[in-house]
Amino acid sequence: MSTTKNSGKPWTGQEVNKLEKLVKENTPTGVISLKLGRTENAIYSKASELDISLKPTNQSPYGNKSKKR
């Protein structure tokens, strides 16, 4: 199991805000974990603790819109 730079450290308010922002932008969990320096399990755990749903919405990731031809 690999460790990350924030492994075992308490979450800061800034990290929680960034997590909430990234989830709202429909960012994949793997990308969130890289951006926050946390494991995916830590992301799932914190999201559950904060009652944040990580289920994707019916949007393209990162707010991109698909092109219609």
Secondary structure, 3 states (H helix, E strand, C coil): CCCCCCCCCCCCHHHHHHHHHHHHCCCCHHHHHHHHCCCHHHHHHHHHHCCCCCCCCCCCHHHCCCCCC
